Amino acid sequence: MVRKRSVSAWLYYWKHQSGSPLPIASDGEVVAVLPSRSADKRVKETLERLYLERAATPAELILWRKEGSGPYPARHDAYIHQVPYAVSYSCGHNPILRARYVENLVSGGEYELSWDEIGPKHHLESCRSLYRVSNCPEAGREALVVRKRWVELPVDGQEN
C-alpha cells in the first residue's frame, strides 16, 4: 500500500562515513519508521536495538541484552549552541544508524520514500533565555530544510 499523504515521523536509516564501512547495510537504507510522538527513550532504545540486531553476533546479543549495555549508546546528533536538540540520534561506528525526526514523509511507491529534515529554528528569545546567547546570528533566519529520498533497489526476480 502506497501512502500519499505526508506525515511526520522518526525515520531510521544507515549512513556510511568515510573509510571502509562494515558490509552490514547500504548507505541511506531505511530500516524503520516510528510515530512522531514517540518518547525520546523509546526512540533511543529502538535505535540501539536495531543497530545490535544488524551488527552484533548472536553471542554479542546475549551479552548486550540489557538496555544501554551495547558498545554504542545512542547519542545526540543535533545541537543548538552546544546544547543537545532532540531531533536526531545516532548509534554505531561505520556505518552508523541514525534516528531522525522528519517531516513531509511520503511514499512514492512500494520501495520509495522522500522526506524533509528540518534544522533547528533559532528564536531570539529562546537563544537568550535557554542558551544564554544574547546575539544569535541565526535568529530570525529560516530553518534549513534538506529534502531526502530513498529508493530500495529490487532484488533479482522482484519488481517495484
URBEL-V178740 format. One record per residue. RES is the residue in three letters. PSI is psi in radians with two decimals (NA if undefined). Layout:
[[RES,PSI] [RES,PSI]]
This chain:
[[MET,2.28] [VAL,2.25] [ARG,2.06] [LYS,-0.48] [ARG,2.33] [SER,2.58] [VAL,2.91] [SER,2.53] [ALA,2.98] [TRP,2.10] [LEU,2.30] [TYR,2.19] [TYR,2.73] [TRP,2.52] [LYS,2.08] [HIS,2.53] [GLN,2.99] [SER,2.70] [GLY,-2.66] [SER,1.71] [PRO,2.63] [LEU,2.57] [PRO,0.88] [ILE,-0.19] [ALA,2.66] [SER,2.62] [ASP,2.21] [GLY,-0.02] [GLU,2.14] [VAL,2.31] [VAL,-0.30] [ALA,2.76] [VAL,2.20] [LEU,2.72] [PRO,2.60] [SER,-0.45] [ARG,0.22] [SER,2.42] [ALA,2.62] [ASP,-0.71] [LYS,-0.78] [ARG,-0.70] [VAL,-0.81] [LYS,-0.73] [GLU,-0.76] [THR,-0.72] [LEU,-0.87] [GLU,-0.74] [ARG,-0.79] [LEU,-0.68] [TYR,-0.86] [LEU,-0.71] [GLU,-0.49] [ARG,-0.62] [ALA,-0.36] [ALA,2.69] [THR,2.86] [PRO,-0.68] [ALA,-0.69] [GLU,-0.62] [LEU,-0.66] [ILE,-0.78] [LEU,-0.72] [TRP,0.58] [ARG,-0.40] [LYS,2.53] [GLU,2.30] [GLY,0.11] [SER,-0.07] [GLY,2.94] [PRO,-0.34] [TYR,1.55] [PRO,2.63] [ALA,2.43] [ARG,2.72] [HIS,2.51] [ASP,-0.22] [ALA,2.46] [TYR,2.60] [ILE,2.05] [HIS,0.84] [GLN,0.25] [VAL,2.26] [PRO,2.42] [TYR,2.03] [ALA,1.19] [VAL,-0.10] [SER,2.29] [TYR,2.74] [SER,2.82] [CYS,2.40] [GLY,-2.98] [HIS,-1.35] [ASN,1.80] [PRO,2.86] [ILE,2.69] [LEU,2.22] [ARG,2.50] [ALA,2.10] [ARG,2.28] [TYR,2.15] [VAL,2.78] [GLU,2.83] [ASN,0.65] [LEU,2.19] [VAL,2.58] [SER,2.23] [GLY,0.03] [GLY,3.12] [GLU,-0.56] [TYR,0.60] [GLU,2.29] [LEU,2.62] [SER,2.67] [TRP,2.94] [ASP,2.29] [GLU,2.00] [ILE,2.20] [GLY,2.97] [PRO,2.50] [LYS,2.14] [HIS,2.14] [HIS,2.31] [LEU,-0.80] [GLU,-0.70] [SER,-0.76] [CYS,-0.66] [ARG,-0.90] [SER,-0.72] [LEU,-0.68] [TYR,-0.04] [ARG,0.63] [VAL,1.91] [SER,-0.49] [ASN,1.25] [CYS,2.12] [PRO,-0.30] [GLU,-0.23] [ALA,2.31] [GLY,-0.24] [ARG,2.72] [GLU,2.53] [ALA,2.50] [LEU,2.29] [VAL,2.16] [VAL,2.07] [ARG,2.22] [LYS,2.77] [ARG,2.49] [TRP,2.33] [VAL,2.16] [GLU,2.23] [LEU,2.38] [PRO,2.55] [VAL,2.59] [ASP,2.32] [GLY,-0.18] [GLN,2.70] [GLU,2.61] [ASN,NA]]
